[in-house]
Amino acid sequence: MNRIAIYPGTFDPVTNGHIDLMRRSVKLFDKLIVAVSLNPTKGPKFSHEQRVQFISEATDDLKNVEIIPFDCLLTDFAQSNHAAVIIKGLRAISDFEFELQMGLMNRNLDETIETLFMIPSLEFSFLSSNLVKEVANHGGDISELVPASVLKGFQEMDS
């Protein structure tokens, strides 16, 4: 039996906190699909292709990870990829409230798909893509917050 999980997100940009959850998740499942949402309503800083590439480079050493872009209902995506679990990261109470609603809606749409909430490693508990963008936009050092490919992406935007 293949245990397949999906870790969905916009990942704009992917952070070391996201990568930490991916690395921990691959130990629990036979296959982890990182589902990169198009989500144009969020006005992403990086293109869909760039976000997929950043994750691909940061997880290149993980053999049971597949990065797939998607633009549909998450439950439909999970069904089409034979995944039974959706992984969500929780940093704070505010994350829990939103993710609980999403998890309940997903269960309403497909009761066979479970949601697994994971807490961050302590060193990443404050980290979010929005904070990374804010720090980078003001010239702050994000080198400890994101994979090298993302840092390079920000540097290329600035040049």
C-alpha positions in Angstrom: 0.0 0.0 0.0 1.4 3.4 -1.0 0.9 6.0 1.6 0.7 9.3 -0.4 0.4 12.7 1.2 0.0 16.2 -0.3 1.6 19.3 1.2 -0.2 22.2 -0.6 0.7 25.8 -0.6 1.4 28.9 -2.6 5.1 28.8 -1.5 5.7 32.4 -2.5 8.5 31.9 -1.7 9.2 28.6 -0.2 11.0 29.0 3.2 13.3 26.9 5.3 10.2 26.2 7.5 8.3 24.7 4.5 11.4 22.6 3.6 11.7 21.4 7.2 8.0 20.2 7.1 8.7 18.5 3.8 11.8 16.7 5.1 9.9 15.6 8.2 6.9 14.5 6.1 8.8 12.2 3.8 9.7 10.1 6.8 6.0 9.4 7.4 4.8 8.6 3.9 5.9 6.6 0.9 5.4 9.6 -1.4 5.0 13.3 -0.7 3.5 15.5 -3.4 4.2 19.2 -2.9 1.3 20.9 -4.5 2.1 24.4 -5.7 -1.0 26.5 -6.0 -1.3 28.9 -8.9 -3.4 31.2 -6.6 -3.2 34.5 -8.6 -5.4 36.3 -6.1 -2.5 36.4 -3.7 -0.4 38.4 -6.3 2.6 36.2 -6.1 6.1 37.7 -6.3 7.5 34.7 -8.1 6.0 32.9 -11.1 4.5 29.4 -10.8 7.4 28.0 -12.6 10.0 29.7 -10.4 8.2 28.5 -7.2 8.2 24.9 -8.5 11.9 25.2 -9.4 12.8 26.6 -6.0 11.2 23.7 -4.2 12.7 21.2 -6.7 16.2 22.5 -6.1 15.7 22.5 -2.3 14.4 19.0 -2.1 16.6 17.4 -4.8 18.1 15.0 -2.4 14.7 13.6 -1.4 13.8 10.8 -3.6 10.1 10.4 -2.6 9.1 14.0 -3.3 7.2 15.1 -6.4 6.4 18.8 -7.0 3.3 19.4 -9.0 1.6 22.7 -9.8 -2.2 22.7 -9.4 -5.2 25.0 -9.9 -8.3 23.1 -8.8 -10.0 22.0 -5.7 -7.5 20.4 -3.4 -9.7 17.4 -2.8 -9.9 16.8 -6.6 -6.2 17.1 -6.8 -5.7 14.6 -4.0 -8.1 12.1 -5.6 -6.4 12.3 -9.0 -3.1 11.7 -7.3 -4.3 8.9 -5.0 -3.4 10.8 -1.9 -5.2 10.1 1.4 -3.6 12.8 3.5 -3.3 16.6 3.3 -0.4 18.0 5.4 -0.8 21.5 6.9 1.7 23.4 9.0 0.5 25.3 12.1 2.5 28.0 13.7 0.0 29.9 15.8 -3.7 29.9 16.9 -4.5 32.1 13.9 -3.2 29.3 11.5 -5.3 26.8 13.4 -8.5 28.7 13.0 -8.1 29.0 9.2 -6.7 25.5 8.7 -9.4 23.9 10.8 -12.1 25.5 8.5 -10.2 24.4 5.4 -9.8 20.9 6.8 -13.5 20.6 7.6 -14.4 21.9 4.2 -12.1 19.3 2.6 -13.7 16.6 4.7 -17.1 17.8 3.6 -16.0 17.5 0.0 -14.3 14.1 0.5 -14.5 12.3 3.8 -11.8 9.8 2.7 -9.1 12.4 2.8 -7.5 13.2 6.2 -5.8 16.4 7.2 -2.6 16.1 9.3 -1.5 19.2 11.2 2.2 19.5 11.9 3.9 22.1 14.1 7.1 23.7 12.9 10.5 23.1 14.3 11.2 25.7 17.0 13.7 27.7 14.8 11.1 28.2 12.2 8.1 28.9 14.4 8.0 32.6 13.5 8.7 32.2 9.7 6.2 33.0 6.9 6.5 33.7 3.3 5.0 37.1 3.8 7.6 38.0 6.5 10.4 36.9 4.2 9.1 39.1 1.4 8.8 42.1 3.8 12.3 41.7 5.1 13.7 41.2 1.5 11.8 44.2 0.2 13.5 46.4 2.8 17.0 45.1 2.1 17.2 42.7 5.1 19.2 39.5 5.2 17.0 36.5 4.4 19.9 34.1 3.8 19.0 32.0 6.9 15.3 32.0 6.2 15.1 30.5 2.6 16.8 28.0 0.4 19.8 29.2 -1.7 17.7 29.1 -4.9 15.1 31.5 -3.4 17.9 33.9 -2.2 19.3 33.9 -5.7 15.8 34.6 -7.1 15.5 37.7 -4.8 19.0 38.9 -5.8 18.2 38.5 -9.5 15.0 40.6 -9.0 17.1 43.4 -7.4 19.7 43.5 -10.1 
